[in-house]
Amino acid sequence: MPVRFLFALTASEMGLSPTIITLILVSSIVFIVGFAKSSRENEYKKLMDSFIERKEEAD
């Protein structure tokens, strides 16, 4: 790939202030942590539901 096609814009050229960049980073981190936590809880709920279902079938 020729180098002439590579370019980059700085944050200020895109109109992003340090406050907006900080807000984007914090929001991204909160989203990732929340997604991981909810995924783990859903797996736990599915696992518990399968144990309860097996226990009822055994009775």
N, C-alpha and C positions, 0 to 999 in steps of 0.2 A: 504494500500500500504506500503510495507516494506520501511524503511528509507534507506536501502542500494542502492535503485534504484534512489534516489534523488541526483542530483549533480548540480553544477553550475560552470561556467567558468567566470573568471574576464575579464574585457575588454582588459587588456594587454595580457592575454593568447589567446584571439581571434585575437590579432594584431590590436586592435583599439586604436589609439592615442587620446588624448583629442581634438585635432583639428578635427579628423574624427567624433568623438561623437558629437561635437558641430555642425558640418555640417549636420549630420543626424537629430539632433533635430530641427535645423532651417528649414531644408527642409520639415520635417514632419509638422511643424506648418504652414509653407507657404502653403503646399498642403491642409491641413484641412481648413484653412481660405479661400483659393481660391475656394475650392469645395463648401463650405457653401455659399459664395457670388454668385457663378454661379448658384447654385441651386435656390437661392432666386430670382435671376434675371429671370431664366426660368419660375418660377411660376408666376412672375409678367407679363411676356410676354404672357403666356397662359391665364391669367386672362384678360388682355387687349384685346387679340384676341377674347375671348369669348364675351366680352362686345361689341366689334365692330361688331361681327357676329350677335349678337342679335339685335343691332341697325339697321343693314341693313335688317334683316328679318322683323322688325317692319315697315319699310318704304314702 
